[in-house]
């Protein structure tokens, strides 16, 4: 059973991370490379999953998905298939948080914390992008075939989806996560140890 101080720490931490997810998603909507905006939001999802567990990762991923839908960032897809858009956007956020939390939890007791955070930081954008691509294939394939042809990819839709839709964004999100998540979690853990000593 958790003590009152650790429950309070978790509630405050999740509240702050939830606010950061909302702000980063709204700001990230203005940073575009290609068709879609960069998801800076994956960082607080990984940090929350590492600090507070799988449920926290799921919650932060859900908040991410809801903000994407409400901010208009998914408007292009909502106009094509609202149900497919909602399922894809919510599922990719929640699963990215859950998987990051599970990977961290599985590794944290076996390897140094930083290695567990790096693994979670890698898994989060992989799952986010993978579910997005799966959603594109399941719900938007005919439209994406037209986009691929219009972009000069002909009938090579798979290449278009990887290069044209997610290529640079994925590489950027992965790099940012791998660099910043371990640093942020390390700083928070260091601060917690310093406070506990005093």
HELIX and SHEET records of a PDB file:
HELIX    1   1 UNK A    4  UNK A   28  1                                  25    
HELIX    2   2 UNK A   42  UNK A   52  1                                  11    
HELIX    3   3 UNK A   54  UNK A   71  1                                  18    
HELIX    4   4 UNK A   75  UNK A   78  1                                   4    
HELIX    5   5 UNK A   82  UNK A  108  1                                  27    
HELIX    6   6 UNK A  113  UNK A  139  1                                  27    
HELIX    7   7 UNK A  141  UNK A  150  1                                  10    
HELIX    8   8 UNK A  157  UNK A  159  1                                   3    
HELIX    9   9 UNK A  160  UNK A  166  3                                   7    
HELIX   10  10 UNK A  167  UNK A  197  1                                  31    
SHEET    1   A 2 UNK A  32  UNK A  33  0                                        
SHEET    2   A 2 UNK A  36  UNK A  37 -1                                        
END                                                                             
